[in-house]
Amino acid sequence: MSAFVSLNNVVKEYRMGEVTITAAGGVNFEIEKGEFCVIVGPSGAGKTTILNILGGMDSCTRGSVIVDGREISRLTPKELISYRRYDIGFVFQFYNLVQNLTAKENVELASQICPNPIDATQILEEVGLIGRINNFPAQLSGGEQQRVAIARALAKRPKLLLCDEPTGALDYLTGKSILKLLQDTCRKSGTTVIVITHNSALTPMADRIIRMKNARVESMEKNIHIVPVEAIEW
Amino acid sequence: MVKRSARKKGANAFAKDVFREIFKTKSRFLSIFLIVALGVGFFAGLTAACPDMKLTADTYFDQQNLSDYRLVSSMGFTDGDVQALQQMEGIRQVVPSYWVDTVLEMDGDSEVVKVMGYDFASLEEDPQNAVNLPVLLEGRFPQAPGECVVEDTEEILGVTFQIGDQITLASGKEEEDLTETLSTDQFTVVGMVQSPLYISIERGTSTVGSGKVNAFIMVPEDTFVGDYYTEIFLRAEGVEVLSSYSQEYRQRIDALTPALEQLGEERSVIRLEEIRQEANEEIADAQKELDDGIATQQQELADARQELDDARQELADGEQELADATQEYYDSIADAEQQLADARQQLNDGEAEYESGLREYEIGERTFEREKKKALEEFQKAETLIAQQEQELQEGQALFEQMRALVPGNEEVAAVLEDPQGDPAGTAQMIARLNALSQADSSQSWAEDLAAYLSDPAGMTPAQNAYHLAVLQSVNTELDEQESQIETGWEELEKGKQQLEEGKQELAAGESQLNDAFAELQKARRTLDDGWAELEQNEQTFQEEKEDGWQKILDAQQELADGRKELEDGEREYEEGKAESDQEIADAQKELDQAKQDLAQLETPEWYVQDRTDYPGHTDFGEDADRIAAIARVFPAFFLLVAALVCLTTMTRMVEEERVQVGTFKALGYRSGAIASKFLVYALVATVTGSLVGLALGMYLFPTIIYNAYGILYTMSDARTPFWLGIAAVSLTVAIITVSVTVLFSCWHELAEPPASLMRPKAPKAGKRVLLERIGWIWNRLSFSHKVTFRNLFRYKKRMLMTVVGIAGCNALMLTGFGLYDSIRDIARIQFEELHHYDLTTVLQDDLTAQEKAEVEASLFQNPQVESSIYLRQESLELPSESGKSYDLYLIVPQDPSQLDTMITLRTRNGHEPLSLSQAGVILTEKAADFLGVEAGDTITVTDSDHRSYSVVIGGITEHYTSHYLYMTPQAYEESFGQEPVYNIVQSILSDPGGEAQEQLARELIAKDGVLAVSDTSTIKDQFDDMIHSMTYVMLVLIVSAGLLAFVVLYNLSNINITERIREIATIKVLGFYDREVSAYIFRENVILAVMGALAGLGLGVLLHHYVVITAETDLVMFGRTIQWTSYLYSTLLTLAFSFLVNLVMHFRLKAVSMVESLKSIE
């Protein structure tokens, strides 16, 4: 079974005047379809860079990125937008909800550009926000906002759900519930989920654990002893 | 020390921070810089335009020593006048001069050229004191009579004179020769000039040619030969330092004018006396000359008469003689003709006689011939008969003789019978004889019987014997008779022969007679022929003699006719000569009478004191400049307002962005003032640099553009655009204050917050439901993206307001620009197309003679080229207002008020309801009514030139754009002014206006006595058209400026919008919105705002336009008040185009937004 996501020698360099900063220095890994993958590493390890490249928000300097058989590292800007539009769901640390839209509208913002979306109300119900669908983000707690963000990402039925420190701005319990939501989503819908975190305590819940350090993959392992989120403590 | 150095260090760090900030936020800095530069530049530029224009003009006037006054007098000026003026106080220089209007024939057109004398000699010597110094553009100034300098006539006449060209001028008046005024009428062009007296294309009116001066030329003063000056230029004392258009100058001049007018009145009386005296002498001389002339004429005429009478007598004698000769001729002719006729008659008689003789002869001849023939036939017949008779006779004789021989004698037989045997022989013989007889003649049967009887003598019996004997006896008697018959026959034959002979003789005699007659006829013929020949000869002679005689008579007749003709010629010559000399005398007499009358009627000459405002174009230029100033009062203020708003939003955003830093500074212990000063300095650096750039460019650019736009209309020096410190200072101060206030206003709230809350990121502005959501039936119908748009619109209210205001401002400015153009165009369009219909106005003298009037009417009322004409009374009145200012007003009284609407439409501006002149009230033009604040039903007071006041009731206010007019009926005039109106102008509509025919007609009219001026509407309209043309540049300036404004405002606001919502934009990009969708997401708001702004701008523009129009109007002109729908359309379309342009630029800006950067964790 070939990998659903495959990164081959991905290099990302930024030039800042005379200085060249290497954000990713030959990253290689593979993720199987339907896996819940956690990429873990300290700040500046290049996790976000890799996630951005994988999500079509950024391009790599060298190397190839293949998602579901498509080499996205070779896509044109326009194709990249389509890729983001139809294949990718993003969840950010700071939710990035549109403040001027209600929870439901934030989900609709994504679903309206998608050919076969999940109904906004339904998905919000699934993430447990049925009672708050007409609230503005400012009226929601951080966890609730993140749930809206997840609902927004999932509404598009993405092939790949990319989460950048989804619990980073949340308290412990809320963070846990969010992680549970992500894990459940992965299990139920079979969506491949990639979560970035600097918290290695989260690794036991993952199917696959990729450790990064200094812009490189330090290790990649398949977790055979998957621990449910509830059991994890940090 | 420490403190100070610390402060210094702090100040350095502070300055560094500020400049780094500037460097970091270039686009924000630039937007403040630009809007300030634009606002200040526009303000300063437009404000400076008016003073620049006036300065340019004034500098030009000063450099060219433009006179402050021009004096003209109806009778010229003398040296005495000049001296009097020189002694006047406040007069610096008195320059008497000459001018004359002439006519230049060019390509079939006659152009009116004003010839101005100029003292070029002293110009060379002392240019400082040369008044109205012409600017030499090319060539040189004239040095000798016969040389001239001309102006560039390309625009005026469509022809440019070249240096070296020869021009020939004519007086333009039939009875006058130009050489009475000028020493030569031929000039060589030696140079090109422009004169400060003529800054516009207007050259004034004239009494020659078309009535309008087309161009001027300047010639040396001594070219003029007149004995008095025709104009005097004055320069007033101490006014050259004042601007020609300033109040101070005006006041000085206004103060001096009455003194000049006073002097004029005094001098005029003296001048009149001089003229009277001079004229009286001249009249006396002329009278004497005339009297001499009359005497000479009488004598000469009498001599001629005598000569003619003699000739006439001679001619009459000749005629008598001829008549006699002719009679004689006719008599002699008649005699000769009678004689000839007699001779002819005689001849004809002879001829007739001859003819009858001849005919007789011929008849005789014919008869004779016939007779002769007959006679000859008879002769022959007779001869034949005679011969036949002769033969018959001879045969009868022979037969008889035979018988006789054979027939026995009675005695013998009787003897035998008595003796039958007596003689047997004798009886036998007898028997033989008898037998022979019977044989010879069977009829003589008797003989046989007898022979037979005799032969048988036996049988003889006496009875028988007797019988036989009796028979024989009868035979013998018959024989005897025969014998006698024969004898008679012979006799008769003889007689016949004789008769024939006689006939033959007779025939011969007749022939001879005939021949004699013929001979006689021949003779008569000869005589006749001779007679004819003679007659012919005589006749020919007569004919010749007759013709000779007739020719002689004809010759004599010709001679007489010639003589008669000669006499007639002489007579005619005499009459002509008499008429001519009579006419001459009459003319001279008339002239003399006229001169006497003129002298009697001679009015005191009048001085016309013209100051600079009367110079062509001078006032117009000032008004044009003032118009710009009026615009400058409105527009820049608007710009500053928008600039302030832009500055406010920009700085608010800046303060928001710097929030954390403000908190940090505060936490570090900086005071609010110090922190605020950072923003202040930041903004002020942008403001001051922007202002300086704006001032530098604006004060040069705007006045130059505007001046050059007007340059089409005016001839002056190049634009002067000094840096007006006052304007600069005001602009800068206003900009600095505005910006400072906005900066302080925008950071007020932040500075009041405690550092701790400042350090926290400002909670994003919470989403809110908008009012529209409560109206479910609309909201639910909106698409998702439209909902978002509406939510956003109301979320950023301040920005929304700003955008609307900015775009509204832009559209308002453009609409004002376009509307201003419409308004000015309307003056010409409505005034000359909808309100005034006449093409030609002819101004007549009040005291027009019947003859003059008839002549004018022939040209204007009975001319096929003129469609219609009406008589009107026009009078100048003053209309004093409550403010103390008084307005010039024309009173118009149509002779036939019902005809007025063919020339002038009176109507209300709103609704175009027609007004008609009635006795109830006068009709006043709109602008004048506005000045006085009066309406229909009110009473106004007008004053005439003698300061008499009259009150009239306004019956209506009519739409009108140029000058002020008051219309009233003749009855109303009579009631108000107590006299019947004298109609002194004629307005006419031509069938072919503007053509060659019109010019021809104008020329024809101006040449007439009693016609003071002719003005054609198209010329006035053309002037307005030029003004409109120059307005297009001003409009362009406004539109471009408004566009720039719109662009800067929209760009700035969009920029702020984007930075403020950068995370939102990045988010939707991450979500997979295409670039187009991203732009639409943001710009849908902009489009709605632009449309709202544009609509608001239309409303605002209408108000602004109204204000500008009212301020920009001069006293005499009302601008159109209506903006065309196309202007609404154009300005709105342009505004939307500008906002579209901004969106386009922003589209690329959005495309470039980096998701990764924008979504990086919040600082």
Interface residues (C-beta under 8 A of the other chain):
Chain A: N52 G55 M57 D58 K78 I81 S82 Y83 R84 R85 Y86 I88 F90 F92 Q93 F94 N96 L97 V98 Q99 N100 L101 T102 E105 E108 L109 A110 Q112 I113 F136 P137 A138 Q139 R152 K156
Chain B: A763 P764 K765 A766 G767 K768 F784 S785 K787 V788 R791 N792 R795 R1063 E1064 A1066 T1067 I1068 K1069 V1070 L1071 G1072 F1073 Y1074 D1075 E1077 M1155 V1156 L1159 S1161 I1162
